[in-house]
Amino acid sequence: MITRQVIQSCIDELKELTKVDFCVLDNQGMVMGSTTDAPGPDTEVLKSFLDSQADSQIIGSNYLFKVKEENEPAYVLVSKGSQADSYLMGRIAVNELQHLIVAYREQYNHNDFIQNLLLDNLLLVDIYNRAAKLGIPVQSRRIAFVVEVDSDKEREALSALKTAFATNMSDYVLAGEEKSIIVIHTFEEGEQISDMTEIAEMIETIMDNDLMIKSRVACGTAVDELKELSKSYKEAKMAMEVGKIFYADQHIIKYDSLGIGRLIYQLPVNLCRIFIDEIFNGGLPEEIDSEIITSVNAFLDNKFNTSETARFLYIHRNTLVYRIEKLKAATGLDVREFDDALTFKIAMMVTDYINYMDQNGS
């Protein structure tokens, strides 16, 4: 069904053009939109009109029209004005509402199909049959984005993204799980994989600048067949979760850039606990505080360059060396050696993963 907001907007525009007042009621007599405060027909008149075979009827100086959906009355339009204008403009208004109903029904059917496709609720034969009926190309390059908004403005975010992607009729914007929105983008001619970062940045800009909403955007990999679209969506969902654990400072996360974090995320938590116990002999020693961990991570990020790391951290080189030595004494890992540095890096990522799973009750 068309929303009240859309119906009201439609008849407001029609009144501005025609100077005729309109009122739209559903088939139960509920007012869906009106350009006047004058009451509509009473329940008995409305019921009698809906039960009749006529598509229009004059009541006093007003005309009543049936607005049909699949040959059944869905709404009643009341046109208020001079008799000639009332009838002619009422017919125009009915035509506009009929087009809206068709457009909304088609969009709903498309969205419903894509939603079920992403959730793997369709058999392969159903995918091809329904796609053919809806006119959706089977062979076309597509990619899925998951947008997570950190606020209670999901509706505003959903509406803004629908507007942003409205120019490409092959794109879909759907409500996802709690506080998330799904965007399915179909590649246009000449569009490259590298352009997906620009789309993700555009989404983030709309959320942050236009709506003042904190957001994170994750995307899967591009697929060339409609049946593989759920794969891209699942990748985007995984990218979102992995990003929260290992790349918390990044607002745009791509599945194909997750690195070792993607591997760790798929490991059983119990296996991870065993690994940490083996590396740290029962757990990370208490003397290894956040200051040491930050310093060592900076040392690794600066490619084992002690001087560059000290400058980056605004500390003396000897202070950095002291912290590295302290880590070595407590854990036996000398991060100046590649193998030990790799072990420490993985161990800290595994620790982050365990903590995240514990906090989320997994």
C-alpha positions in Angstrom: 0.0 0.0 0.0 1.1 3.6 -0.7 2.0 5.5 2.4 0.0 8.5 3.6 2.9 10.8 3.1 3.2 9.8 -0.6 -0.6 10.2 -1.1 -0.6 13.6 0.6 2.3 14.8 -1.4 0.6 13.7 -4.6 -2.7 15.4 -4.0 -1.0 18.6 -2.7 0.8 18.8 -6.0 -2.4 18.1 -8.0 -4.2 20.9 -6.1 -1.5 23.4 -6.8 -1.8 22.6 -10.5 -5.6 22.3 -10.8 -6.9 24.5 -7.9 -9.3 21.6 -7.0 -9.4 20.0 -3.6 -9.0 16.3 -3.1 -9.5 13.8 -0.4 -8.4 10.1 -0.5 -9.9 7.4 1.7 -9.1 3.7 1.9 -11.8 1.2 1.4 -12.6 1.2 5.1 -13.3 5.0 5.2 -9.9 6.0 6.8 -8.6 9.3 5.4 -5.2 8.8 3.8 -4.7 12.4 2.6 -6.7 15.5 2.1 -6.2 19.1 0.9 -9.2 20.4 2.7 -10.7 20.2 6.2 -14.2 19.4 4.8 -15.4 16.0 5.9 -15.5 13.2 3.3 -18.6 11.0 2.6 -20.1 9.2 5.5 -19.7 5.5 5.9 -23.0 4.4 4.4 -22.4 6.5 1.2 -18.9 5.1 0.9 -20.0 1.5 1.3 -22.8 2.0 -1.2 -20.4 3.4 -3.7 -17.9 0.7 -3.2 -20.5 -2.0 -3.6 -21.8 -0.5 -6.9 -20.6 -1.3 -10.3 -19.9 2.4 -11.1 -16.3 3.7 -11.1 -17.5 7.3 -10.4 -20.5 8.9 -8.7 -21.6 12.5 -8.0 -22.6 13.4 -4.5 -23.8 17.0 -4.3 -21.0 19.1 -5.8 -18.3 16.4 -5.3 -17.3 13.4 -7.4 -16.3 10.1 -6.0 -13.9 7.9 -7.9 -12.7 4.3 -7.3 -8.9 3.9 -7.4 -8.2 0.3 -8.1 -5.4 -2.2 -7.4 -5.6 -5.3 -9.5 -9.2 -4.5 -10.5 -10.3 -4.2 -6.8 -11.1 -0.8 -5.2 -8.2 0.1 -2.9 -9.0 3.8 -2.4 -11.8 6.3 -3.0 -10.9 9.7 -4.3 -13.2 12.6 -3.6 -12.8 15.6 -5.9 -14.3 18.9 -4.6 -14.9 21.8 -6.9 -17.2 23.0 -9.8 -18.9 20.1 -11.5 -16.9 20.2 -14.7 -13.5 20.8 -13.0 -14.3 18.3 -10.3 -14.9 15.4 -12.8 -12.0 16.2 -15.2 -9.4 16.8 -12.5 -10.7 13.8 -10.5 -10.0 11.6 -13.5 -6.5 13.0 -13.7 -5.9 12.4 -10.0 -7.2 8.8 -10.3 -4.8 8.2 -13.1 -1.8 9.5 -11.0 -2.8 7.4 -8.0 -3.1 4.3 -10.3 0.4 4.8 -11.6 1.7 5.2 -8.0 0.0 1.9 -7.0 1.6 0.1 -9.9 5.0 1.6 -9.2 4.8 0.7 -5.5 3.6 -2.8 -6.2 6.5 -3.4 -8.6 9.0 -1.9 -6.2 7.7 -4.0 -3.4 7.8 -7.2 -5.5 11.4 -6.4 -6.5 12.5 -5.6 -3.0 10.7 -8.7 -1.6 12.5 -10.8 -4.3 15.9 -9.3 -3.5 15.4 -9.7 0.3 14.6 -13.4 -0.1 17.5 -13.9 -2.5 19.9 -12.4 0.0 18.6 -14.6 2.8 18.8 -17.8 0.6 15.1 -18.3 0.8 14.7 -19.2 -2.9 15.4 -22.3 -4.9 17.6 -21.9 -7.9 14.7 -22.4 -10.3 12.6 -19.8 -8.4 15.4 -17.3 -8.7 15.4 -17.5 -12.5 11.6 -17.7 -12.9 10.9 -14.7 -10.6 13.7 -12.7 -12.1 12.3 -13.2 -15.6 8.8 -12.1 -14.4 10.2 -9.0 -12.7 12.5 -8.1 -15.6 15.6 -8.4 -13.5 18.7 -9.4 -15.6 20.3 -12.6 -14.4 23.7 -11.8 -15.8 24.9 -8.4 -14.4 27.7 -7.3 -12.2 26.5 -6.4 -8.7 27.9 -5.8 -5.2 26.3 -5.6 -1.8 26.9 -2.9 0.9 25.9 -3.1 4.5 25.5 0.3 6.2 25.3 0.3 10.0 24.0 3.5 11.6 24.8 4.2 15.2 21.6 6.0 16.2 17.8 5.8 16.2 17.5 7.4 12.8 17.3 4.3 10.6 14.2 5.6 8.8 15.8 8.9 7.9 19.0 7.0 6.8 16.9 4.5 4.7 15.0 7.3 3.0 18.1 9.3 2.3 19.9 6.4 0.7 16.8 5.5 -1.4 16.9 9.0 -2.8 20.6 8.8 -3.4 20.4 5.6 -5.4 17.1 6.4 -7.1 18.7 7.4 -10.4 19.8 3.8 -11.1 16.6 1.7 -11.3 18.8 -1.5 -11.0 20.0 -0.5 -7.5 18.1 -1.6 -4.3 18.0 -0.1 -0.9 16.5 -2.3 1.8 16.0 -2.3 5.5 18.4 -4.9 7.0 18.8 -6.2 10.5 18.6 -3.8 13.5 20.3 -0.5 12.8 21.5 -1.6 9.4 20.6 -0.9 5.7 21.4 -3.0 2.7 22.4 -1.4 -0.6 22.7 -3.5 -3.8 24.5 -1.7 -6.5 24.5 -2.8 -10.1 27.5 -1.8 -12.1 26.9 0.6 -15.0 28.8 0.5 -18.2 32.4 1.6 -17.7 32.2 1.3 -13.9 35.2 -0.3 -12.2 35.7 -2.2 -9.0 37.8 0.6 -7.7 34.8 2.9 -8.0 33.1 1.0 -5.1 35.3 2.9 -2.6 33.8 6.2 -3.9 30.3 4.8 -3.5 31.1 3.7 0.1 32.5 7.2 0.8 29.4 8.8 -0.7 27.2 6.7 1.7 29.3 7.7 4.6 29.2 11.4 3.6 25.4 11.3 3.4 25.1 9.8 6.8 27.8 12.0 8.5 27.3 15.3 6.8 23.7 15.4 5.7 22.0 13.5 8.6 24.7 13.8 11.3 24.6 10.1 11.9 27.7 8.0 12.8 28.0 5.1 10.4 30.1 2.3 9.1 30.0 0.9 5.6 31.1 -2.6 4.6 31.0 -4.1 1.2 31.4 -7.6 -0.2 33.0 -8.6 -3.5 31.4 -8.1 -6.9 29.5 -11.0 -8.4 28.4 -11.5 -12.0 25.3 -13.7 -11.6 22.1 -12.9 -9.7 22.2 -16.2 -7.8 25.6 -15.2 -6.3 24.3 -12.0 -4.8 23.7 -13.6 -1.4 27.5 -14.4 -1.3 28.4 -10.7 -1.7 25.8 -9.8 1.0 27.3 -12.4 3.5 30.8 -11.1 2.8 29.6 -7.5 3.6 28.1 -8.7 6.8 31.3 -10.5 7.8 33.3 -7.5 6.8 31.2 -5.4 9.2 31.7 -7.7 12.1 35.4 -8.3 11.5 35.9 -4.5 11.1 34.4 -3.9 14.6 36.9 -6.3 16.1 40.2 -5.6 14.3 39.7 -2.3 12.5 37.6 -0.2 14.8 39.1 3.0 13.6 38.0 2.4 10.0 34.6 3.5 8.8 34.8 1.8 5.4 35.6 -1.9 5.4 36.0 -4.1 2.3 35.8 -7.9 2.5 38.8 -8.4 0.3 40.9 -6.2 2.5 40.3 -8.0 5.8 43.5 -9.9 5.8 44.2 -12.3 8.6 41.4 -10.9 10.7 39.0 -12.8 8.4 40.7 -16.0 9.2 40.7 -15.5 12.9 37.0 -14.5 12.9 36.2 -18.0 11.5 38.1 -19.9 14.2 36.3 -21.6 17.1 36.7 -19.5 20.3 37.8 -22.5 22.3 40.7 -23.1 19.9 41.7 -19.4 20.2 41.7 -19.7 24.0 44.1 -22.7 23.8 46.4 -20.7 21.4 46.5 -17.8 23.8 47.2 -20.0 26.8 50.1 -21.6 24.9 51.6 -18.3 23.8 51.3 -16.5 27.1 51.4 -19.5 29.5 47.8 -18.9 30.8 47.1 -15.4 29.7 48.7 -12.0 29.0 51.0 -11.1 31.9 49.7 -8.2 34.1 52.9 -6.2 33.6 52.1 -5.9 29.8 49.9 -2.9 29.9 48.2 -0.9 27.1 51.3 1.5 26.9 53.6 -1.4 26.0 51.1 -2.9 23.6 50.6 0.5 21.8 54.3 1.0 21.6 54.9 -2.5 20.1 52.1 -2.2 17.6 53.6 1.2 16.5 57.0 -0.5 16.2 55.5 -3.2 13.9 53.5 -0.6 11.9 56.8 1.4 11.3 58.5 -1.7 9.9 60.7 -2.5 12.9 62.3 1.0 12.7 63.1 2.0 16.3 64.0 5.6 15.5 60.8 6.2 13.4 58.6 4.6 16.0 60.1 6.7 18.8 59.4 9.9 16.8 55.9 8.7 16.0 55.2 8.1 19.7 57.1 11.2 20.9 59.3 9.2 23.3 63.0 8.6 23.6 64.4 5.7 21.6 65.7 4.1 24.8 62.2 4.2 26.3 60.9 2.2 23.3 63.7 -0.3 23.6 63.0 -0.7 27.4 59.3 -1.5 26.6 60.3 -4.1 24.0 62.7 -5.7 26.4 60.0 -5.7 29.1 57.7 -7.6 26.7 60.4 -10.1 25.9 61.1 -10.7 29.6 57.4 -11.3 30.4 56.4 -13.4 27.3 59.6 -14.6 25.7 58.7 -12.9 22.5 61.3 -10.5 21.0 59.3 -8.5 18.5 62.5 -7.4 16.8 62.6 -10.9 15.3 60.1 -11.4 12.5 58.7 -14.8 13.7 58.1 -13.4 17.3 56.6 -10.2 15.9 54.2 -12.2 13.8 53.3 -14.4 16.7 52.7 -11.4 19.0 50.6 -9.6 16.3 48.4 -12.7 15.8 48.1 -13.3 19.5 46.8 -9.8 20.1 44.3 -10.0 17.3 43.1 -13.4 18.7 42.8 -11.7 22.1 40.7 -8.9 20.7 38.5 -11.6 19.0 38.0 -13.5 22.3 37.1 -10.3 24.2 34.6 -9.3 21.5 32.9 -12.7 21.5 32.8 -12.7 25.3 31.2 -9.2 25.4 28.6 -10.2 22.8 27.7 -13.4 24.6 28.9 -15.6 21.7 
